[in-house]
């Protein structure tokens, strides 16, 4: 995260209504910069815009036939920069799906529901607390 700029979040979901409602929630409730993408391909093509966090739909199959799914997109993001935290979103409330996402190095997994936005806010806060602790530890270790 950049110290004197807003947190940049990429929202990636092929459900236009859900994507817009999530964007509105983030913009109304916190000081973020938001970029939205309806496909994984568009998200990956714009990774040079340096997102601080990517919130990524698991399915991503509603707009473009043969589009990358969420796991394929997650793998491409991690291949581009393994330090970008990615939170997976899905309407599937199956533990196997969540575990699979974690095996692909997702930071967390959130089921789409009326509480999804609150969970996402908490997860983003956790991500930046964790990153701050890592930086402080690194600074401390460099001085030893």
Backbone as a ProteinNet text record, in pm:
[ID]
protein_1_A
[PRIMARY]
XXXXXXXXXXXXXXXXXXXXXXXXXXXXXXXXXXXXXXXXXXXXXXXXXXXXXXXXXXXXXXXXXXXXXXXXXXXXXXXXXXXXXXXXXXXXXXXXXXXXXXXXXXXXXXXXXXXXXXXXXXXXXXXXXXXXXXXXXXXXXXXX
[TERTIARY]
83.1	0	87.6	48.5	121.5	79.3	175.3	146.2	51	66.4	-14	-117.7	-156.9	-261.8	-369.6	-481.2	-591.4	-557	-620.9	-607.9	-678.7	-608	-666.9	-717.4	-846.8	-909.4	-957.4	-924.2	-981.2	-1099	-1216.1	-1333.4	-1356.1	-1360.8	-1373.5	-1491.7	-1597.5	-1716.4	-1795.5	-1845.7	-1923.2	-2070.8	-2112.6	-2248.8	-2249.7	-2297.9	-2289.9	-2361	-2473.9	-2548.5	-2471.8	-2418	-2339.8	-2213.9	-2147.9	-2025.9	-2053.3	-2160.1	-2193.6	-2231.2	-2308.1	-2346.8	-2225.5	-2131.7	-2009.7	-1926.2	-1914.7	-1841.6	-1903.9	-2035.6	-2105.5	-2081.1	-2089.5	-2064	-1924.5	-1824.3	-1687.3	-1671.1	-1725.9	-1708.7	-1785.1	-1898.1	-1977.2	-1923.2	-1855.5	-1818.9	-1672	-1589.4	-1446.2	-1378.4	-1252.6	-1177.9	-1088.2	-1149.1	-1078.1	-1079.8	-985.7	-991.5	-1035.3	-1137.6	-1195	-1180.2	-1135.5	-1140.2	-1221.7	-1319.9	-1404.8	-1380.1	-1388	-1366.2	-1467.1	-1531.2	-1629.1	-1566.7	-1436.3	-1369.2	-1230.6	-1183	-1047.3	-943.1	-971	-876.7	-851.6	-959.8	-944.3	-869.6	-896	-824.1	-674.2	-638.9	-498.2	-431.4	-503.1	-447.8	-417.7	-480.3	-462.5	-383.7	-316.9	-240.3	-128.1	-84.8	18.3	-34	-166	-223.9	-203.4	-131.5	-89	-200.7	-288.1	-390.1	-327.6	-385.1	-342.1	-411.4	-533.4	-614.1	-699.2	-718.9	-811.9	-921.9	-1045.7	-1161.4	-1217	-1212.6	-1228.9	-1338.8	-1431.9	-1538.2	-1480.5	-1534.8	-1486.8	-1527.8	-1649.7	-1701.5	-1652.8	-1691.7	-1653.1	-1687.9	-1803.2	-1838.2	-1967	-2015.2	-2144.3	-2144.3	-2031.7	-2029.6	-1963.6	-1842.1	-1764	-1749.2	-1788.6	-1772	-1622.8	-1585.7	-1446.3	-1357.2	-1416.5	-1337.5	-1264.3	-1158.1	-1087.3	-1182.1	-1175.3	-1253.1	-1171.9	-1227.9	-1161.4	-1027.4	-1018.3	-891.6	-783.1	-819.6	-721.6	-674.3	-768.8	-734.2	-644.9	-679	-598.2	-455.3	-440.2	-306.3	-228.6	-295.6	-228.8	-186.8	-273.4	-239.8	-116.8	-116.6	-3.6	123	107.8	222.8	280.3	193	235.7	303.5	240.6	296.3	239	318.6	266.8	227.4	264.6	233.1	98.9	28.8	-102.8	-202.6	-263.9	-364.4	-490.9	-541.3	-662.3	-764.4	-883.4	-994.1	-1094.6	-1125	-1219	-1361.4	-1452.7	-1595.2	-1668.2	-1767.3	-1844.8	-1982.1	-2076.8	-2209.6	-2211.2	-2103.5	-2094.5	-2045.5	-2126.6	-2092.2	-2040.5	-1936.4	-1879.8	-1736.1	-1704.6	-1571.1	-1465	-1498.9	-1400.9	-1358.6	-1455	-1425.6	-1332.5	-1363.7	-1279.2	-1137.6	-1126.1	-993.9	-916.1	-984.2	-918.7	-864.4	-942.9	-897.1	-772.5	-770.5	-655.7	-531.2	-551.3	-438.8	-380.1	-462.5	-415.8	-364	-346.7	-287.3	-379.1	-510.5	-602.5	-579.2	-598.3	-582.8	-700.1	-820.6	-940.4	-1050.3	-1160.8	-1275	-1401.3	-1486.1	-1609.7	-1727.8	-1831.2	-1953.6	-2038.2	-2089	-2175.3	-2303.8	-2328	-2446.6	-2466.9	-2566.7	-2591.1	-2481.9	-2399.6	-2291	-2154.8	-2151.5	-2024.1	-1942.9	-2007.9	-1933.3	-1865.9	-1937.7	-1880	-1760	-1773.1	-1659.9	-1541.6	-1569.5	-1461.4	-1389.4	-1464.4	-1400.6	-1307.1	-1351.8	-1269.1	-1144	-1160.5	-1046.6	-944.1	-990	-898.1	-822	-890.5	-823.5	-716.4	-749.4	-654.2	-532.9	-556.4	-446.2	-345.9	-395.1	-302	-238.5	-304.4	-238.9	-125.4	-151.3	-50.9	68.6	41.3	150.1	231.9	166.2	237.9	329	278.3	360.4	480.3	459.4	570.7	678.2	636.7	732.8	809.1	738.8	804.8	902.6	864.9	952.9	1076.3	1054.1	1164.4	1260.6	1206.6	1287	1370.2	1305.5	1372.1	1483.9	1454.1	1552.2	1672.9	1649	1757.9	1855.6	1810.5	1893	1967.4	1940.6	2005	2141.7
-118	0	124.5	223.1	349.4	434.1	501.6	571.6	688.8	772.1	893.6	889.6	773.3	762.8	668.8	672.5	584.3	439.9	348.9	207.1	181.7	116.1	85.7	-58	-71.5	-202.8	-233.4	-351.8	-403.6	-492.4	-463.9	-549.1	-622	-753.9	-833.1	-928.7	-903.4	-988.2	-974.4	-1084.5	-1080.6	-1047.9	-1040.7	-1000.7	-848	-779	-632.2	-566.5	-619.7	-561.5	-575.8	-695.6	-716.7	-630.4	-624.5	-545.7	-398.5	-343.4	-202.1	-178.5	-269.3	-249.7	-256.7	-345.9	-354.4	-227.1	-177.5	-53	62.2	73.1	180.2	167.6	45.5	23.4	70.7	33.8	74.2	225.8	286.7	431.2	511.3	460.4	532.8	515.3	405.4	372.2	383.9	412.6	422.8	502.3	535.1	618.5	531.1	474.4	384.5	438.5	392.5	408.4	272	270.9	145.9	136	20.6	-12.4	-140.3	-140.9	-259.1	-324.9	-457.2	-535	-649.7	-669.5	-777.4	-912.9	-913.9	-1040.1	-1045.4	-1167.5	-1186.5	-1135.7	-1150.7	-1105.6	-955.1	-877.6	-731.3	-695.2	-768.1	-745	-767.5	-881.3	-915.7	-813.4	-769.4	-672.2	-538.1	-511.1	-382.5	-392.3	-503.7	-519.4	-417.4	-359.7	-255.4	-130.2	-122.4	-11.6	-31.5	-132.7	-164.6	-161.9	-261.5	-269.6	-307.3	-254.6	-294.6	-424	-443.6	-561.5	-592.5	-721.8	-763.2	-846.1	-808.2	-885.5	-951.5	-1084.7	-1160.8	-1265.1	-1262.5	-1362.1	-1498.3	-1602.1	-1737.7	-1789.3	-1758.4	-1815.6	-1742.2	-1617.7	-1535.8	-1599.6	-1660.2	-1726.8	-1674.5	-1559.6	-1512	-1420.5	-1368.2	-1269.7	-1324.6	-1372.6	-1416.8	-1568.9	-1634	-1778.1	-1810.6	-1913.7	-1958.3	-1855.5	-1766.7	-1669.4	-1742.9	-1681.2	-1737.4	-1738.5	-1844.3	-1844.5	-1774.7	-1768.6	-1698.6	-1758	-1891	-1953.9	-1928.8	-1934.5	-1905.1	-1759.9	-1670.8	-1529.2	-1510.3	-1576.9	-1571.7	-1616.9	-1726.4	-1776	-1673.7	-1607.3	-1505.5	-1385.7	-1344.2	-1231.6	-1267.5	-1387.3	-1430.4	-1447.1	-1485.4	-1494.3	-1357.3	-1256.8	-1119.3	-1060.2	-1077.7	-1026.5	-1109.1	-1197.4	-1284.7	-1210.3	-1083.1	-1006.7	-933.6	-939	-874.6	-964.7	-913.6	-994.9	-1005.8	-1128.4	-1153.5	-1219.5	-1160.6	-1215.5	-1271.2	-1397.7	-1462.7	-1446.5	-1421.2	-1409.6	-1519.3	-1579.9	-1681.9	-1695.8	-1736	-1766.7	-1909.2	-1983.2	-2121	-2123.4	-2182.6	-2193.7	-2335.5	-2373.8	-2508.4	-2497.1	-2574.1	-2568.8	-2612	-2705.1	-2751.6	-2636.5	-2551.2	-2437.6	-2340.4	-2311.8	-2221	-2276.4	-2404.6	-2466.7	-2460.8	-2487.5	-2481.7	-2341.2	-2240.5	-2101.6	-2074.1	-2124.8	-2102.4	-2175.7	-2291.8	-2363.9	-2283.9	-2201.2	-2115.5	-1980.8	-1971.3	-1854.6	-1733.5	-1757.7	-1648.7	-1610.2	-1482.2	-1437.2	-1484.3	-1480.6	-1521.4	-1554.4	-1603.6	-1646.9	-1594.3	-1528.3	-1470.3	-1519.2	-1565.9	-1606.8	-1482.4	-1469.4	-1355.8	-1365.3	-1260.1	-1254.6	-1109.3	-1086.2	-948.8	-899	-989.3	-948	-947.7	-974.9	-985.1	-856.4	-741.1	-615.5	-592.4	-619.7	-602.4	-694.7	-818.2	-912.5	-862.5	-811.7	-761.4	-644.2	-553.5	-440.7	-490.2	-587.2	-641.7	-709.5	-782.9	-851.8	-750.9	-645.4	-542.9	-477.5	-449.5	-394.4	-491.4	-618.1	-720.6	-726.6	-720	-724.8	-613.7	-492	-380.5	-377.7	-431	-446.6	-547.3	-657.2	-761.4	-706.8	-633.4	-576.9	-476.7	-398.1	-301.6	-375	-483	-560.5	-621.7	-671.5	-728.4	-624	-502.9	-395.3	-357.8	-348.8	-313.6	-421.9	-547.1	-657.8	-655.8	-633	-626.2	-512.7	-397.1	-282	-318.4	-380.8	-420	-521.6	-621.6	-726.6	-668.1	-568.6	-505.3	-432.5	-395.1	-318.3	-406.4	-533.5	-624.7	-665.8
0	0	0	-75.3	-78.7	41.2	104.5	229.3	214.8	111.5	105.6	-6.3	-49.4	-149	-98.5	-167.1	-130.8	-164.4	-94.8	-125.2	-257.7	-350.1	-480.7	-480.3	-506.9	-509.3	-650.6	-698.2	-822.2	-782.3	-836.5	-818.2	-950.3	-945.9	-1068.2	-1052.2	-1130.6	-1123.4	-1252.3	-1304.1	-1427.7	-1403.5	-1278.9	-1244	-1229.9	-1334	-1339.6	-1221.6	-1180.1	-1069	-938.1	-911.8	-790.3	-792.1	-906.9	-921	-889.4	-945.4	-922	-776.2	-717.3	-577	-485.1	-514.5	-434.6	-449.8	-571.1	-596.4	-516.6	-520.3	-447.5	-297.8	-244.4	-100.9	-61.8	-140.6	-108.4	-116.5	-219.2	-236.9	-131.9	-85.1	15.4	156.3	182.7	320.4	354	257.4	286.3	175.5	199.6	105.9	17.4	-85.8	-175.3	-317.4	-397	-541.8	-594.8	-679.1	-727	-878.2	-924.3	-1066.4	-1078.1	-1169	-1184.9	-1320.4	-1319.5	-1440.9	-1446.8	-1563.3	-1576.7	-1612.7	-1645	-1678.4	-1614.4	-1596.3	-1545.4	-1642.7	-1772.1	-1873.8	-1862.5	-1842.2	-1829.2	-1701.1	-1595.3	-1469.4	-1490.5	-1548	-1569.4	-1661.7	-1763.6	-1858.4	-1792.7	-1676.4	-1609.4	-1478.9	-1454.8	-1330.4	-1317.4	-1427.8	-1420	-1349.4	-1326.5	-1248.5	-1099.2	-1060.7	-923.7	-819.2	-823	-718.3	-584.6	-477.1	-343	-300.8	-352.5	-322.6	-445.7	-473.1	-578.3	-512.7	-538.5	-493.9	-619.4	-622	-745.1	-734	-828.4	-834.8	-872.1	-814.3	-838.9	-977.1	-1020.2	-1144.7	-1270.2	-1288.3	-1404	-1539.2	-1548.4	-1674.2	-1737	-1692.7	-1737.7	-1858.4	-1899.6	-2007.3	-2133	-2118.4	-2233.3	-2229.8	-2338.9	-2347.5	-2345	-2272	-2258.3	-2188.4	-2110.4	-2033.4	-1920.7	-1872	-1756.3	-1637.3	-1558.5	-1434.7	-1325.5	-1206.3	-1097.2	-1058.3	-1055.2	-1017.6	-1121.3	-1248	-1352.9	-1342.8	-1315.4	-1298.7	-1176.7	-1067.9	-945.9	-974.5	-1047.1	-1080.6	-1163.9	-1257.8	-1341.7	-1256.2	-1163.3	-1075.4	-991.6	-933.4	-850	-933.5	-1060.3	-1150.2	-1182	-1189.4	-1216.1	-1093.1	-976.7	-851.6	-736.5	-678.6	-572	-444.6	-433.8	-312.9	-318	-430.2	-436.8	-363.7	-255.5	-185.7	-271.6	-284	-361.1	-270.1	-262.8	-185.8	-285.4	-272.1	-363.2	-311.8	-405.7	-377.2	-451.7	-388.1	-457.9	-396.1	-477	-424.7	-370.1	-390.1	-341.2	-196.5	-111.6	29.3	57.2	-18.6	-5.3	44.1	146.2	204	102.9	12.8	-86.1	-178.1	-213.8	-301.2	-228.7	-102.7	-23.7	-9.7	19	35.1	-95.8	-206.9	-337	-364.5	-329	-347.5	-263.4	-141.8	-54.5	-107.9	-168.5	-230.9	-347.9	-409.5	-519.6	-467.4	-335.7	-268.9	-256.9	-249.7	-217.4	-71.6	-40.1	98.3	183.3	122.9	195.5	95.4	148.5	68.1	133.6	55.9	110	26.8	95	27.2	2.1	-120.8	-155.4	-72.7	5	90.1	131.1	212.9	259.3	353	406.4	495.3	425.1	295.1	222.8	231.8	215.7	218.2	353.4	461.9	596.1	613.5	569.1	576.5	495.5	374.4	288.7	354.1	416.4	485.7	595.3	673.3	781.9	726.9	618.1	557.3	505.4	441.1	390.1	504.5	614.1	732.2	782.5	788	832.2	739.3	608.6	511.6	539.8	562.4	580	717.6	818.4	948.8	937.4	868.2	848	769	661	580.3	660.7	744.8	828.1	927.1	986.3	1079.9	1008.5	886.4	810.3	782.9	745.9	718.4	844.2	957	1082.5	1125	1106.4	1141.2	1050.4	922.1	827.7	864.9	898.7	939.6	1062.9	1158.9	1282.7	1254.1	1171.3	1141.1	1064.9	981.4	908	1001.3	1117.1	1209.4	1308.4	1306.2	1401.5	1351.4
[MASK]
++++++++++++++++++++++++++++++++++++++++++++++++++++++++++++++++++++++++++++++++++++++++++++++++++++++++++++++++++++++++++++++++++++++++++++++++

